[in-house]
Amino acid sequence: MSKNDRTTDSAAASIRPRKRRKRRPAPASATIPQMPRMQLRSPFQALRPLSEEQLEDIHVASMRLLEEQGIEVMGELALQKFRDAGAAVSNKGIVRMERELVMQTISSAPESFSLEPRNKENAIICGGDAINFGLVSGPPNVHDCVNGRRAGNIEDYKKLIRLGQHFNVISFFGNQALAPTDLAVNTRHLDTTYYNLVLADKAMLATGIGGGRARDAVELNAIAKGMSLDEIQHVPSVMTNININSPRKLDDSMAYGAMQMAMLGQPTVVTPFTLMGAMTPATMAGALVQQNAEALLGIALVQLTRPGAPVVYGAFTSNVDMRSGSPAFGTPENALANIASGQLARRYKLPYRTSACNASNTTDSQATWETQMSLWSAVMGHGNLIYHAAGWLEGGLVASFEKLVQDCEMLQHMSKMLQPITITLDEIGLDAMEEVGPGGHFFGCDHTMQRFKSAFYEPILSDWQNHENWQLAGAKDATTRATEVWQKALNEYEEPAIDPAVKEALADYVANKKESMGRDEPLLEPVPL
């Protein structure tokens, strides 16, 4: 053993209690420890897995794909936008765009924008070094350890919105926290948007499948903010996310939803859903080229509809298990795609959306390491909107209450790590070092006593007790503790204030729209301004 090792061990022994005291568990009334709500920003440079030459190769190949092979676009309104701009449109709806036209068209998109919900204090920035974590979005099923696995339903939807509102680290809601399958398909978007607005006051995305649903979302948000449709055009207030039906197909409902949002001045996230080996070539290079071409065409449609409309470069590229064909997330390939896609978004000076997903069937260590892989890469790739950051399970088939809590713990860890380091003479504490002297400890010195309550991150879920005290407290694992935390969070939840007249107006809009639509009514087409 070296001298330094002996000194270290001796110092540790001098501050180690001779007998461990049994710590009392925190009182049941203590609230869940949370970091304050904030606009998170990354103090670090984004990682760059692609060299400048490789980045240019992907760009050039993407332009060739758009020029030579094109992308199928459905919907005459969308096709006419491309024709009017000078793109080549075949009789089968294949759109081909020259690279100069692509670059000229997307250049009108803003590099950054702010999304303002009904509570302006919860506005988020999309672009630059801003990072925002979103709740799980879209699963058809839900699970918790109290009630088991079940089909998505509106009561669980409301619980998820309450949890997303309660946990400060969640800054936006995705299109739908889950699919409430107990409601009619053609009107459930009205219910989910309504509950997003009355149970929460954070930034939100809404279902944009078709122009009618998109317009409903904008009108409901306008009511919530006391604005007219004309006024809300100038204030981005609600987003939607559309997916390209990879490989290389944009259907009419997605196209019309994006167009309607653009007409009303609201942002759209254009996200190709690409899985290497199934929906793209089984290579990173091929996947990035196809994803890039698909995203740029969707972004071009938004700009052709309304130049300057806010739009986000979305990426959702991972791989499949080549033995089963099942999607895999949190893989090395998924992580690299998250980071590389950020480079592509920055090349085109666009905000960037990515995801933090996993493919585990339960809240186990696999769910954790896969989520952590995708989360780290999303953050270090400067994802401005990180989708599915809390509650995603089973490759997106389940919204999990326990996973939501575990993810919020990881998101808070990440948020704390991203806080700037304060370096001042007071923080350095030379006086404390002198007070303690060689071989002492800092537990009782003034410098520590002034900081001990807030010096370090306080966890939501982690248990740092020694083994004996952990056993005395019930020997609960992280999943068991997470079950207790989400139930406690629902008890702590407070519905944000809303004018009763506004709430009534929202309910009236939903009721009137349901009455007028009818179950088999087709989607509304975009209505030009």
C-alpha positions, 0 to 999 in steps of 0.5 A: 500500500502506498503512502497516499493510500494509507493517508486516505484510509486513515482520513476515512477512518477518522470520520467514520462513526464507530457505530452506525446509527439507525436513521429514521425514514423521512416522514410520510408527509414530506413532499417529493423533492424536486428541482424548480421548473426552468428552461434547461440549457446545455453548457456543453458543446454538442457531440459531433460523430460525423466529420465535416466530409461525412456530413456533406456526403449525407447531405449530397446523397439526400439531395440526390434521393430527392432529385432522382427518386423522390418521395410519394406525397398523398393529397392534392392540396399538398401536391399542388403546393409542390407543383406551384413551387416548381417541383416535378410531380408524377401522376403517381404522386412522386415529388422530386425536388432539385437541391436548389429548390429544397435549400431555398425553401427550407431557408425561410424556417426560423432557427429558434422559436418560443412555444407559449402555453396558457401559462406564459411562465411555462413557455419553452424555447425550441432551438439553440442549446435549449433542452426540453423533456417531454412526457411519453406520447402515443402508447395504446396501453398503460401499466402500473404495479397496482392495477396491472396492464390494460388498454389506454383509457381516459381516466389513466390519460388524466392521471398521466397529465396530472403527473406530467404537470406535477413533475417540474422536470417535464416541460411539455406534453406530446401529441397524446400521453396515451391513446384513450381507446375507450373514446371514439376515434374521431373525437378523442382528440377533443377530450385529450386537448381539453384535459391537457389545457385544464389539468395542466398549463405546460407546453403541449403538442396536439394530434395533427392527423388531418387538418380538422384535428389540427384546427381544433387544437389551435382553436381550443388553445386560442380559447384557453388564452383568450385569443382569436384565431387571427391573434394566435397566428402570431404567437406559437402556442401549440405544436403537432408532430407528424411522421413520414411513413417511411420509406419515402411516403407522406400521407394526406392526413399528416400533410394536411395536419402540417399545412393547417398548423402552418396556416395558423402560424403554429409549429410542426415537428416533422419526424421520419420514423425509421428503423434500420434494416426494416424501413431503411437500409441496414446501415447508419449511412443509409438510414441517415440519408433517407431520414434526412431526405424525408424530413427535409421534404416535410419541412419544405411543405410547411414552408411552401404553405407559409414561409417562416412558419416554425418547424422542427427537424425530427429524428426517430432512427433506431434499428430492429432485432434482425432475428425477430424484426422487433424494434430496438431502442437505446442501442449503440446505433440509436444513440449514434443516430440521435447525436448525428441527427443533431448535426444534420439539424444544425447544418440546416439551422433548424430546431431538433427533436429526438427521443429517449426510448427503450424496448424493455417489457418491464421496469428493469435494468434493461429499461434503465440502461437503454433509456440512459443510452438514448437520453445521454445521446439526445442531450449530448446531440443538443435535442431541443425537444426530447420526446418520450423522456418519461414513461415509455415502455415496451417499445412504445406500446405501454405508458408506465407509471413506475417508469415515469417516476424512474425517468423523472429521477434520471431527468433530474440527475441530468438537469442537475449535471447540466447546471453551470459550475460556480467558481468563486473564492467563497465556493472554493472555501480556502478558509474552510480548508484552513479551519479543518486542517490536515486529517480532519473532516468538513462535516461540522465546519461553518462552510458545510453548515451553511450549505448542507441543506442544498449542497447536493442533489436530493433524489426523488427515488434513489435510496442511499441508506445503508443495508441495515436501514434499508431492510428496516424500511421494508427492503423496497426496490426502486420499482416498489418505491416508484409505485409509492411515489406516483401515488404520492404525486397524484395526492400532491397534484394541484390543478392549475388555476383557470378562469371558470368561464374559459373552462366552460368555453372549452367544454362547450367547444368540445361538446358542440364539435362532437355533436356536429361531427358525427362518427363517420364524418371525414377529416376536415381539409385545411382552411386557408387564411 
